[in-house]
């Protein structure tokens, strides 16, 4: 028996028919040798042989009596692989658009909570000859980083299918736990968590004090644009959603984006966020729907340590200013970078507290009722928006992977839109590529408009490439300073004075914002 944390369980309680709370990966693999049925059977055998290596594949839920506490994971000793691993064929002619539409439909279907919360689909019929592997798992048991650890279990790094030590023979167990056993376990776990919280109170107070100081310093860091954000303006994406999904994909070179970030005076994340900002700004502006206030992105931030490979959720959210009210792209780039770094600095200070589990008695029925109320009423229209779009970047495998001997050419994420945030842009790295997946409510962003947003992301990348090379400008400035060191003492003093007068103008021309930008 394993208790779900409050974060893990929240993905169960917030799930409704309109808001499936599973995440997925979509691999495109080279055409396997032989018949597709042979490949499907190889995949099924591979998963069956390895499923004991990942608890997410072998556990199912057991609910607490009267939903007084969070449910627990228990081992399932009777897993039907023919149910969990399925074969599908894209209708002819098998275009990539038809493939994307199929993925959107599969992603809209709820997982069966009476079974382990995962499904894998082997999809053929693509005119390219490739085969798709769509694997979805419930978010209650896995986050983005844990998903990458799961991939290491399922996939190989060479064409050769590695062998693993088989599991020990199971002697079976109770199909469900008893009433008294569940109730006692729930109260025991809650008491343990409250004792842990009490012990952390002195540390918590100290950390909150540090965070308050950071936030205060951020409010004074830039005289032109505050780093502390207010509520987000309402857009077409901030409404109740349906269970229908649209999905679109994009692949970029990771080295290209990384070099571009450095050249423009930011990071990979800065380039990605600026691409999203420019794409969304143009998309809404052309429709006369762009708010005067800046859009705000909700960005997951991992709380997981580097050596932690547990299959659960360890994540929080930061809010990043997309600066869509700024016309100049270079100025917007630096405003986004400042906002992102400010959010991450607060998380670093509070990481120890944010990772603590906060149990709440009666949370299941309370949160389930709240999710239904939000989705089936007009309550969202009366409330201010916390953010406008979900944007996530997860580090992925740096080397090519194989499944059942077939090489994966692409490895896309398929994520979760929700009431109030009907658009999710997630990407992860894979073998030198950045793989984007846009998942949205189909009513808010139909399939053709999802493709339009992809085109705008590519156009935004080209615009960022046209920005001045700030890395070269910084190197040139450093070179000038070195030359000054060779000037005789008396002349050197005059040269320094001249440089000091010109420096602010040069910095302003290079960045378009105060020197606090990084």
N, C-alpha and C positions, 0 to 999 in steps of 0.2 A: 504494500500500500504506500502511495506517495501523494502527499498533499499538494494541491495546486496553490500557488501563491495568489495574492489578490490580483496582481497584474494578469497572470495566466487566466484566471477564472473570469476576469472582466470580458475577455473575448468570447466566452460562452454566454454570459448574461446579456451582452449587448447585441447578440445575434438574433435577427428576426428573418422572416421569409424574404424581406427586401434587402437585407444586409448580411449575406453569408460572410463569415469571418475566417475564411481560409486563405492562405497564400499558396502560390504555385510557382514552379519553374517550367520553362518550355525549352526543351533542347531540340535542335535540328541536327540530325546525324546523317552521315553519308549512307547511301543505299547499301544495305547489308547484302552479303552474298547469300544466294539461295532464295527460297520462298519466304514471303513475309510471315507466314504461319510459323516457320522454323525460327525466325528471329523473335517473334512474340513468345514462343515457348522458351527460348533461351533467356529472355528478359524475366519471365515468370520464375524459371528455375534459379536464376541469379538472385532475385529478391528473396525467394524462399530459403536459399542457402545462407543468406547474410542477414536476414531480418532480426536475428537475435543480437546483432551487433549494435542495433539502434533501438532504444526503448520506445521511441515514438511509433514504431511499426507493430509493437506487440502489446500495447496497453490500451485499455478502454476506460470509460468513465463510470464511476459509481456515485450517484447523488446522495447528499446527506438527507436524513429524515426532515421533513417540513421545510427543507432548504434553509436551515438555520445557519449553516456554515458552507464553506466552499467544498465542492466535490473532491474526490480523490481519484488517482489513477490506480487501476488494478490490472494484473496480468490476464490476458485473454489466451486461453489454451486451445482454442478452436477457431483458427483464422482461415477463412475461405479465400484462397488466392485467386480463384476464378472470379470472385466478386470484386476484389480490390484491384486486379490488374486486367484491363479490358483492351480489346482490339476494335478500332474504328477505321472507316475509310471516308476520305473527303469526297464529296460528290464531284463528278466530272464537270469541267476539265481539270479541277484541282488547282486553281490559282491560289496565290498567297492570300488574296483578299478573302476567298472562301475559307481558307485555313484559319485566318484570324477571326472570322465570324464564328466558326466552330469553337474556337478557344473561348470566345466571349460567352457562348451558350453553356459550355461545360463549366465555366467559372461561376455561372449564376446559380448552379445547383447545390443545395445544402448537402453536407456529409451526414451519413447515418450515425447518430450518437449511440446506437446500441452496439456498434462495432468500433474497432480501432479507427481513428479519424484520419484516414488517408486513402487516396485512390491514384492509380497510375494508368494512363491511356497510351497505347501504341497506335499511332495514326499514320496510315499510308494513303496512297492515291494522289499525292502531290505531283504536279506536272514536272517539277524539278527532279523527281526521282528520290528526293530525300524522305526521311521518315521523322515524324515528330514524336517526342516523348513528353507528354504533359503529366506532371506529378503535382498533386495538391495535398496539402496537410493543413490541419486546423491550427490557427494562430495561437490557440491556448496551449499548445505543446511545443511551439518552436518560434523563434524570432529570426531575423535575417542572418545574424552571425551563426546561430545554431543550425540554420538551413545549410550554410556552407559546410559545417561539420557533417551534416547528414549526407551531403553530396560525396564526401570522402568515403563513406561506407558503401554507397550504391555504385559509384563509378570507379574505373581504373585509370591509371596513367599510361598504360600501354595497351596494344591490341590484345595481348594475352590476358585471358580472364583469370585473375588470381584466385587461388583456393584459400578458404578460410577454415579455421577449426570449427567443426560442427558443434551445435549446442548439445548440452547434456539432455538426456531424455527427460521430458517433463512427466511428473507423476500426477498432473492434473490439480485441480483445486476447486473451490466453490465458485459457482457461476456468478453469484452476487454475495456481497458481505451481509451479515446480519444487521438488524436494526440497532441493537444495543452496541455492537462493535463499531458501527459507523458513528453513532452519536458520541460514544466515549472518545473516539479518535478525534472528532471535530473539536470537542471542548479541550482536550489535551493539547492539540496543536495551537489553538487560540491562546491558551494560558502561557504556552512556551513563547509565543510571539510577543505577548504583552510584557513578559519578564524581560525579553530582549530589548524592547523599546524603552522600558524603564531604565535599563542599564546604559542606554545610549543617550539619555537626556542631556547630561553635561556636555558631551561631544557635540550633540545636535545644536545646542544653544551657541556654542563657539563657532560652528560652521555657518550657521545662519547669520551670525554677526559679520563674519568675513564676506559672505555673499552680499549682505546689505551694503558694506563698504565698497565692494566692486560695483554694484549697481549705482551707487551714489557717484562714484568716480566716472562711470560711463555717461551719466547724464551731463557731466561737465566736459567730457572728452572732446566733443565737437561743438563748436559754437554755432554751426550752420544747420546740423541735422542731429537730433537727439537719438541715442542708441536704445533708450528705453521705449518700447512700443506700446501704443494704445490698442484699442480694438480695431479689427479689420473692417473695411467697407463691405457691403453686401454685393455679390455678383451672381451671375446665373448658376454658378456652381455651388452656391450656399443655400440649398433647399433640401427638402426630403427627396429621397431617391427611390427608384423602383429596383426590382431584382434583375433587370436586364442589363447586360454589360456590352460595351464596345472595347476592342483591344487593338493596339497597333504597336509595331516594333521598329527599332532603329539601332544600327551598329556604327560606332565611331572608333577611330584609332586612339588607344589610351596614351601612347607616346605623344601623339599630336596634341591632344588636349592638355597633357601635363606640361609640355614645352610652351604651349600657348599661355597657360596660367602663369608660368614663371616670367615669360616675356612681357605680359601685361601688368605684372605687379600683384599677382594673386596666387591662387592655388587651383587644383583641379575642381574642387568644390565651388570656388568662386566662378569659374568658367561655366560650370553646369547650372548654377543658380542664375547667372546672368543670361544664359541661353533660355531658360524657362521664363525669366522676366520679360525678355524681348519678345519671345513667341506669344506669351499670354497677352502682353500689352498690345501687340499688333492684331491678334485675334479679336480681342474685345473692342479695340478702337475702330476697326473696320466695320463693326456692327453697331457702333454708337453706344457701346455698353461699358466703356472703360471708366471706372470711378475716378474722381478727382484725387482722392486719397490713395496712398500706395497700397498695393496688394501685399499680403503677408503670407509667407509659407510656413507650414508646420513641418518640421524636419526632425525625424527620429535621431536620437543620440544614444549610442551604446553605453551601458554601464558595466559591461562585461570586461573582466581582466583578460590579458592576452592568452593565458594558459587555461582559461575556463571553456570547456567543451560540453557543458551540461545542456540538455535539450529542454530549455524553458525560455521565458522572456526576461531579459534584463535590459530595459530600454526606457528612455524618457523622451519628452518632446521639447524642442526649442523653437522659438518663433523668430523667423528671419525676414527682415525688411527687403522686399523685392524692388523697392525704389521705382515703381512704375510711374510715379508722378514726375520723374526726372527725364527730360528729353534727351540730354547728352549721354551717350552710351558709356563713355569713359568715366564720367562722374558717377553714373549709376553703378558701374562695375566696382568702384571703390566703396560706395555706400553699402552695397551688398556684402563686400568682403568685411568691412568694419562690423556690420550687424551680425554676421555669422560668427566671427571671432569673439564678439562680446557675449553671444549666447553660449558658446562653448566654454568660455572662461568661467561662467557661473556654474555650469554643470560640473566642471572639474573640481570646484570648491565644494559642491554639495553632493558629489558622487556617492560618498559613504552613506549619506542620509537617504538619498533618493533610491538606493538599492535595497533599503529595508522594507520588509513586507508589513503592511498595515492591515491586520484582520478586522473585519466589520461583521458583527453578528447580523444575520438576516439580509446580507448583501445580495444573495441570488434573487430572491423575489422582488426586492426593491429595485435593483438595476434592470431586471427583466421588464418590470412594469414601466420604468422610465423610458426604456428603449422603445416600447410599443407606443407610449404616449407621444414621444418625439416624432416617430415615423408616421403616425396616423392622425396627427393634428396639424394645425397651422402655427404651432408654437415657435418653430424655427424662424418664421417670418417676423415674429415679434421680438426676437432676441438678437443682440449684437453678435457678429461673427468673431470667433477667436482667430481663425485663419481662413484663407481662401483656397489653398491647394496644398496637398500633401506631396512632398518631394523627398525622396530617400536615395541614399547612395551607400551600397554595401560592398565591402571588399570581397572579391571572389577568387576562384582558383587561378593562379598565374600561369598554369601549364595546360595544354590540351588534355581533355578527358575522353574516355571511351566507355561505352556501355555494350555489353555482350559482344565485344570485338569491333563495334562500329564507332568511328571517330565523331565526336560532337563538334560541329562547325560553329554553332551558336548556342547560347545559354541565356535565355531571356527571363526576367522576373515578371510575374503576373500578381498584382497586389490587390489592396482593398480600398474601394471608395466607401464613404459612409454618409449618413444624413448630415447635411451641413458642409460636407467636403466631398462632392461628387466626382472629383478628378484626382487621380493618384498617378504621379510620375515617379517611377522607381527605376533604378539602374544598378547594375553591378558589373564588376570587372571580370573578364574571362579571357585568359590566354592572350593578353595584349590588346583586348578589345573592351570597349565600354558598351554594354548591351542595355538599351532603353526599353522599357515596357510601359505604355500608357494604358491604364485601366480606368474606365469611367462608366457612370450611369449612361445608358444608351439614349435616354430621353434628354439628358443635358448635353451630351457630346455624341451624336450619331457616328457611325463608322466612317463616313466620308469626311466629317469634320475632324475626327481623330487623325486621319491621314494628313489633313491640312495642317494640323498642329505639328506633326512630324516634319513637314516641309519647312514650317516656320522655325523649328529648332535648328535645322541645317542652315537656313539663311542667317539665323542669329550667330551661329558659329563663324560664318564667313565675315560678318560684321565685326566680331571680336578680333578676328585675325587682322583686320584693317586698323586696329587701334595702334597708337605709337608704341614703340619698343622701349618700355621703361627699364627693363634689365640692362639694355645697351646704354641707355642714358645714365643709369647709375654707375656703370663701369666707366663711362667717359668722364663722369664727375670725379670718380675715384682716381682716374688717370691724371686729371688736372691737378688734383690735390698732391699727387706724387711729384709732378713737375714743379709745383710750388716749393717743395722741400729742397730743391736744388738751387733756388734763387738766393743770392747774397742776403745777409741779415737785414740791411736797411731797405732794400727793394722788396724783400719778402713781406715786411710789415705793410707796405703800401698795397701789395698784391692781395693780401688777406682782407684789407679794408674794402677793396673793390669787389672781391668775391662775396663778402658778407652783404653788400648792398644788392648784388645781382641774384643771390641765392633764392630769395622768396619768389622772384618773378620766374626763375627757371623751374622751381618746384611746382608752382601754380600751373605753368604751361604744360608740365609733364603729367600732372595728375588731375588738375581741375578741382582740387579740394585741399583742405588744410593738411599740414605735415603729420597729423595724427594717423593718417591712412597707412596701412601696412601692405 
